[in-house]
């Protein structure tokens, strides 16, 4: 598969998974269920704690097929109010020697209204998270409106939300992690959630490039606002501890790095957040999970559940099992 470009292979995999025969065969081979794996988090029941991170199924096209592979939940998106093409191609690159990816996709998606139409057909027994963000052309001063539009339109069609203020591929988005705008955004979404029945959980997805003081401030905001959980972490803009040649990294340019090189940083952040947030607040651990041992490391650091993406690309559906 790696003989082809990442985006070509992604579209091919989507087409193959949508063939019922192939999907059912994969389900027989890879889908493992056991009652001991069940998790109850924020009042929701997950059949297992291994989810698919946002970015793979941006437009909610493959929820049943991905569930057949054994995922306990699927995070769709990032969804924005208006459809947008994302950044120019090529925009996703493999670092094979590091088992990593660099992407600068830029929230490419069909927009919330198109996603709604697909979610109306989703199976009820699959847990789905809605990852929401802002359009590229929306200034940060008006970002709250974008998040609210996606939140309200998706509310009845997803089980919980992930607020994405940590992608490095939308200009100035990470500025929303600063205390004042983050507090305003999260307070507003929690207020909107309380106006609905049932109230649905809201998770905050954070960057791995925050320092300890910034992480402590975010933990305090999460607790004071009553955010239901944290997703730790998004991709990193750092380029440390890579075996790929520096000229290759320079040629690729900007983007978020994911995969094995992110493993230790994301685990360290989970550990720090667990100490800050106490024992009970859920943390979804994501970043560099390429084996069962990596997954256990995240759980031992304090993660409640897990998400994979780059590990899924490199290891295939056997990793889920």
Secondary structure, 3 states (H helix, E strand, C coil): CCCCCHHHHHHHHHHHHCCHHHHHHHHHHHCCCCHHHCEEECCEEECCCEEECCCCCCCCCCHHHHHHCCCCEEEEEEECCCCECCCCCCCEEEEHHHCEEEECCCCCECCHHHHHHHHCCCCCCCEEEEEECCCCCCCHHHHHHHHHHHHHHHHHHCCEEEEECCCCCCCCHHHHHCHHHHHHHHHHHHHHHHCCCCCCCEEEEECCCCCHHHHHHHHHHHHHHCCCEEEECCCECCCCCCCCCHHHHHHHCCCEEEEHHHHHHHHHHHHHHHHHHCCCCEEEEECCCCCHHHHHHHHHHCCCEEEECHHHHHHCHHHCC
